[in-house]
Amino acid sequence: MSVDSITDLSDNTSKLLEALQLSHPHELDLQRSLSKKKMLSLNPITRQVPRIVDRCCKHIEMHGLQTVGIFRVGSSRKRVQQLREEFDRGLDVFLDEHQSVHDVAALLKEFLRDMPDSLIPRELYAAFLSTASMEGPAQLAALQLLLFLLPPCHSDTLQRLLRFLSEVARHAESSWGPDGQEIPGNKMTVSNLATVFGPNILQKEKPGEKDVGAMNFEDSAAIIQVLQRLIEHYQTLFVVSPELQRDILRRLFQTDPDVIDYLLRRKLNTVLSMESEDSTEDRAPSPLPGRTRTLESSSVSSELYSSVSFLNLDVGI
């Protein structure tokens, strides 16, 4: 039986599929215009980022990148609490230029700090901290493998947060505009951001537990160092190397062919959708495979398995 959705996979196979999805970042963020809605034959894997995180990041990216001391300057406790309650009630909270950047920044920190399970799960706390004693490629390789162990929601949210923090750090220093005017920097370097966010992302104890505030100097320094590396290298850390991807696919072909079927069908669907979009830009949509009808498993599976080279995979078929 072919697999038409990630929800059709058993838990053990979906974990491997979740790791593989990191190698296709362009497939995870499909932009759909209002005038051109795609009909996909496979349920797309979408990013699982909490609305509050995404909206806080977008608000600061739009209104706060030049705000000096962002994340360090105080906020209005009353306004932050009000925003938090609105998000908690599931309201469609709209953050605009009238919202204080410092309030939104405080809200983001609070959300990360108070998550029931920290963004980097506590069972991986010691493993992540151990990478602080490594250097160079070995450290990055270890961090990448640990990131592959994160649950999808944690992984997607961490990637979004790191991308945001990297953008904030890019505006840390003052610059000069085209007319010679000085554009102030926010003073939040990678090191400063790691110092602020590290304890909120890497937590040894749950919030409220005794001794939660007691952290030795070694752990504190390691947390900052690890988060610095994550911010600096997030673009490569969240991409599965071709070598590792081929190794996983070879193993999956022998143990879980349904997963291979799913990956091939999803990849073919994406390519056909892109090609049909290019070739029918000014014409009415036509019923192309993978665009307006479900691919039939009996005929498609044999065709895709005979074209495994589509994934640059040599499995000796």
C-alpha positions as CSV (number, residue, x, y, z in Angstrom):
1,M,0.0,0.0,0.0
2,S,1.4,3.4,-1.0
3,V,1.7,6.2,1.5
4,D,-0.2,9.4,0.6
5,S,0.4,11.3,3.9
6,I,3.0,11.4,6.6
7,T,0.2,10.6,9.0
8,D,-0.1,7.2,7.3
9,L,3.4,6.2,8.5
10,S,4.1,4.4,11.7
11,D,6.0,6.3,14.4
12,N,9.4,4.7,13.8
13,T,9.4,5.4,10.1
14,S,8.1,8.9,10.4
15,K,11.1,9.8,12.6
16,L,13.4,9.1,9.7
17,L,11.2,10.9,7.3
18,E,11.2,14.0,9.6
19,A,15.0,14.0,9.4
20,L,15.0,13.7,5.7
21,Q,12.6,16.6,5.3
22,L,15.3,18.9,6.5
23,S,17.2,18.4,3.3
24,H,14.4,20.1,1.3
25,P,13.9,23.5,2.9
26,H,12.3,24.9,-0.2
27,E,9.6,22.2,0.0
28,L,8.7,23.1,3.6
29,D,7.7,26.7,3.0
30,L,5.5,26.6,-0.1
31,Q,4.3,30.1,-0.9
32,R,0.7,30.1,-2.2
33,S,-0.8,33.2,-3.7
34,L,-4.5,33.9,-3.3
35,S,-5.0,33.8,-7.0
36,K,-3.2,30.5,-7.6
37,K,-4.1,27.8,-5.1
38,K,-2.3,24.5,-5.8
39,M,-4.0,21.2,-5.4
40,L,-1.4,18.7,-4.2
41,S,-1.7,15.0,-4.4
42,L,0.3,14.5,-1.3
43,N,-0.2,16.3,2.0
44,P,2.7,18.8,2.2
45,I,4.9,18.8,5.3
46,T,4.5,22.2,6.7
47,R,6.6,24.0,9.3
48,Q,5.3,23.5,12.9
49,V,6.1,26.9,14.4
50,P,3.8,28.3,17.1
51,R,1.9,31.4,15.9
52,I,3.2,33.4,18.9
53,V,6.9,32.7,18.0
54,D,6.5,33.5,14.3
55,R,4.5,36.7,14.8
56,C,6.9,38.0,17.5
57,C,9.9,37.3,15.2
58,K,8.2,39.0,12.2
59,H,7.3,42.0,14.3
60,I,10.8,42.6,15.5
61,E,12.3,41.9,12.1
62,M,10.0,44.6,10.7
63,H,10.1,47.2,13.5
64,G,12.9,46.5,15.9
65,L,16.2,45.5,14.2
66,Q,17.6,49.0,14.8
67,T,16.2,49.2,18.4
68,V,19.2,49.6,20.7
69,G,19.3,47.0,23.5
70,I,16.5,44.9,22.2
71,F,15.8,42.0,24.6
72,R,17.7,43.9,27.4
73,V,15.6,47.0,27.9
74,G,12.6,46.7,30.2
75,S,9.0,46.2,29.0
76,S,5.5,46.9,30.3
77,R,4.6,43.9,32.4
78,K,0.9,44.7,32.0
79,R,1.0,44.9,28.2
80,V,3.1,41.7,28.0
81,Q,0.6,39.9,30.2
82,Q,-2.3,41.1,28.1
83,L,-0.7,39.9,24.8
84,R,0.1,36.6,26.4
85,E,-3.5,36.1,27.5
86,E,-4.7,36.9,24.0
87,F,-2.5,34.3,22.5
88,D,-3.4,31.8,25.2
89,R,-7.1,32.3,24.3
90,G,-6.4,31.4,20.7
91,L,-7.2,34.9,19.4
92,D,-5.7,36.1,16.1
93,V,-3.4,38.6,17.7
94,F,-2.2,41.3,15.2
95,L,1.1,42.9,16.1
96,D,1.7,46.2,14.3
97,E,3.9,49.3,14.6
98,H,1.9,50.5,17.5
99,Q,3.0,47.6,19.6
100,S,6.2,48.2,21.7
101,V,9.1,46.3,20.3
102,H,10.3,45.7,23.9
103,D,7.0,44.3,24.9
104,V,7.0,41.8,22.0
105,A,10.6,40.9,22.8
106,A,9.7,40.2,26.4
107,L,6.7,38.1,25.3
108,L,9.0,35.9,23.0
109,K,11.4,35.3,25.9
110,E,8.6,34.5,28.3
111,F,7.1,32.0,25.9
112,L,10.4,30.1,25.4
113,R,11.2,30.2,29.1
114,D,7.8,28.9,30.2
115,M,7.4,26.1,27.7
116,P,6.4,22.8,29.5
117,D,9.2,21.1,27.7
118,S,12.1,23.4,26.7
119,L,12.7,24.1,23.1
120,I,15.7,21.8,23.3
121,P,14.2,18.9,25.3
122,R,15.7,18.4,28.7
123,E,16.8,14.8,28.0
124,L,19.2,16.3,25.4
125,Y,20.5,19.0,27.8
126,A,23.7,17.2,28.8
127,A,24.4,16.0,25.2
128,F,24.1,19.5,23.8
129,L,26.3,20.9,26.6
130,S,29.0,18.3,25.9
131,T,29.5,19.8,22.4
132,A,31.0,22.9,24.1
133,S,34.2,21.0,24.7
134,M,34.5,20.2,21.0
135,E,36.0,22.4,18.3
136,G,35.6,23.0,14.5
137,P,33.9,20.5,12.2
138,A,33.6,17.8,15.0
139,Q,31.5,20.2,17.1
140,L,29.2,21.1,14.2
141,A,28.8,17.5,13.2
142,A,27.8,16.6,16.7
143,L,25.3,19.5,17.0
144,Q,23.8,18.5,13.6
145,L,23.2,15.0,14.7
146,L,21.6,16.2,18.0
147,L,19.3,18.6,16.0
148,F,18.1,15.6,14.0
149,L,16.8,14.1,17.2
150,L,14.5,17.0,18.0
151,P,10.7,16.5,17.6
152,P,9.4,18.2,14.4
153,C,7.8,21.1,16.3
154,H,10.9,21.8,18.3
155,S,13.1,21.5,15.3
156,D,11.0,23.9,13.1
157,T,10.6,26.4,15.9
158,L,14.3,26.4,16.8
159,Q,15.3,26.9,13.1
160,R,12.9,29.9,12.9
161,L,14.3,31.3,16.1
162,L,17.9,30.9,15.1
163,R,17.2,32.5,11.7
164,F,15.6,35.4,13.5
165,L,18.5,35.8,16.0
166,S,21.0,35.7,13.2
167,E,19.2,38.6,11.5
168,V,19.1,40.6,14.8
169,A,22.9,40.0,15.2
170,R,23.5,41.2,11.6
171,H,22.2,44.6,12.6
172,A,24.2,44.8,15.8
173,E,26.7,47.4,14.5
174,S,25.9,50.9,13.3
175,S,26.0,51.4,9.5
176,W,25.6,54.3,7.1
177,G,22.7,54.8,4.8
178,P,22.8,55.8,1.1
179,D,22.5,59.5,2.1
180,G,25.3,59.4,4.6
181,Q,23.0,59.2,7.6
182,E,24.0,56.9,10.4
183,I,21.8,53.9,11.1
184,P,22.2,52.8,14.7
185,G,23.0,49.2,15.5
186,N,21.0,47.4,18.1
187,K,24.2,46.3,20.0
188,M,22.9,42.7,20.3
189,T,25.8,40.6,19.0
190,V,25.7,36.8,18.7
191,S,27.3,36.6,22.1
192,N,24.8,38.9,23.7
193,L,21.9,37.1,22.1
194,A,23.3,33.7,23.2
195,T,23.6,35.1,26.8
196,V,20.0,36.2,26.8
197,F,18.3,33.3,25.1
198,G,20.6,30.4,26.2
199,P,19.0,29.8,29.6
200,N,15.5,30.0,27.9
201,I,16.3,27.4,25.3
202,L,18.6,25.0,27.1
203,Q,17.0,24.2,30.5
204,K,18.1,21.5,32.9
205,E,15.0,21.8,35.2
206,K,11.4,22.7,34.6
207,P,10.4,26.3,35.4
208,G,9.3,26.5,39.1
209,E,11.3,23.5,40.2
210,K,13.6,24.0,43.1
211,D,17.2,24.9,42.3
212,V,16.1,25.9,38.8
213,G,18.0,29.2,39.2
214,A,21.1,27.5,40.5
215,M,23.4,27.0,37.5
216,N,27.1,26.6,37.9
217,F,29.5,28.8,35.9
218,E,30.6,25.9,33.6
219,D,27.1,25.1,32.5
220,S,26.3,28.7,31.9
221,A,29.4,29.3,29.8
222,A,28.7,26.1,27.8
223,I,25.1,27.1,27.1
224,I,26.2,30.4,25.7
225,Q,28.9,28.8,23.6
226,V,26.5,26.2,22.2
227,L,23.9,28.7,21.3
228,Q,26.5,30.9,19.6
229,R,27.4,28.1,17.3
230,L,23.8,27.3,16.6
231,I,23.1,30.9,15.6
232,E,26.3,31.2,13.5
233,H,25.8,28.0,11.6
234,Y,22.0,27.4,11.6
235,Q,21.9,27.5,7.8
236,T,24.1,24.4,7.4
237,L,23.1,22.6,10.6
238,F,19.5,22.1,9.4
239,V,20.4,20.5,6.1
240,V,21.1,16.8,5.7
241,S,24.2,16.2,3.7
242,P,23.9,14.2,0.4
243,E,26.1,11.5,1.9
244,L,23.9,11.0,5.0
245,Q,20.7,11.3,3.0
246,R,21.9,8.5,0.6
247,D,22.9,6.3,3.5
248,I,19.5,6.7,5.1
249,L,17.6,6.1,1.9
250,R,19.6,2.9,1.2
251,R,18.7,1.6,4.6
252,L,15.0,2.7,4.2
253,F,14.8,0.9,0.8
254,Q,15.6,-2.4,2.5
255,T,13.5,-1.9,5.7
256,D,10.7,0.6,4.9
257,P,10.0,0.8,1.2
258,D,6.7,2.7,1.9
259,V,8.8,5.7,3.1
260,I,10.8,5.6,-0.2
261,D,7.6,5.5,-2.1
262,Y,6.4,8.6,-0.2
263,L,9.6,10.5,-0.7
264,L,9.7,9.8,-4.5
265,R,6.1,10.6,-5.0
266,R,6.4,13.9,-3.0
267,K,9.5,14.9,-4.9
268,L,8.0,14.1,-8.3
269,N,4.8,16.0,-7.3
270,T,6.9,19.1,-6.4
271,V,8.8,19.0,-9.7
272,L,5.7,18.5,-11.8
273,S,3.9,21.3,-10.0
274,M,6.8,23.7,-10.6
275,E,7.1,22.7,-14.3
276,S,3.4,22.9,-14.9
277,E,3.4,26.3,-13.2
278,D,6.1,27.6,-15.5
279,S,4.6,26.2,-18.7
280,T,1.0,27.2,-18.0
281,E,1.6,30.7,-16.5
282,D,-0.9,32.3,-18.9
283,R,-3.2,29.4,-19.6
284,A,-6.0,27.8,-17.7
285,P,-4.9,25.0,-15.3
286,S,-5.0,21.5,-16.7
287,P,-5.3,18.2,-14.9
288,L,-1.6,17.3,-14.6
289,P,-0.4,14.4,-12.5
290,G,0.3,15.6,-8.9
291,R,-1.5,18.8,-9.5
292,T,-5.3,18.1,-9.6
293,R,-5.6,14.4,-9.1
294,T,-4.2,11.8,-6.7
295,L,-1.4,9.6,-8.1
296,E,-2.5,6.0,-8.4
297,S,-0.3,3.8,-6.3
298,S,-0.3,0.7,-8.6
299,S,1.1,2.5,-11.6
300,V,3.2,5.2,-10.0
301,S,5.1,3.0,-7.5
302,S,6.6,0.9,-10.3
303,E,7.5,3.9,-12.4
304,L,9.1,5.7,-9.4
305,Y,11.0,2.7,-8.2
306,S,12.4,2.3,-11.7
307,S,13.6,5.9,-11.5
308,V,15.3,5.8,-8.1
309,S,18.2,7.8,-9.7
310,F,15.7,10.7,-9.4
311,L,17.0,11.0,-5.8
312,N,20.6,10.4,-6.9
313,L,20.3,7.0,-5.1
314,D,22.1,3.9,-6.3
315,V,20.4,0.9,-4.6
316,G,21.3,-1.7,-7.3
317,I,17.8,-2.1,-8.8
